[in-house]
């Protein structure tokens, strides 16, 4: 399952907060490493989403065009008995 950039940013913020409040140095390092990993995943998710959006808009435009053409054909033709 792919995670959204928003979810990744939330996890990054949680890990950074843990790092700031952690008294033990090794646990601070672990939390900061986790925060950096969540940041990298968020960047990856943002890039993935940026690639999908234009295609989704294009797909929507194509579907709309087909629907408009189907309406034009439907208005111009009268289907009689025996036609499916």
ABEGO torsion letter per residue (X at the ends): XBBBAAAAAAAAAAAAAAAAABABAAAAAAAAAAAAAAAAAAAAAAAAAAAAAAAAAAAAAAAAAAAAAAAAAAAABBBBBGBX
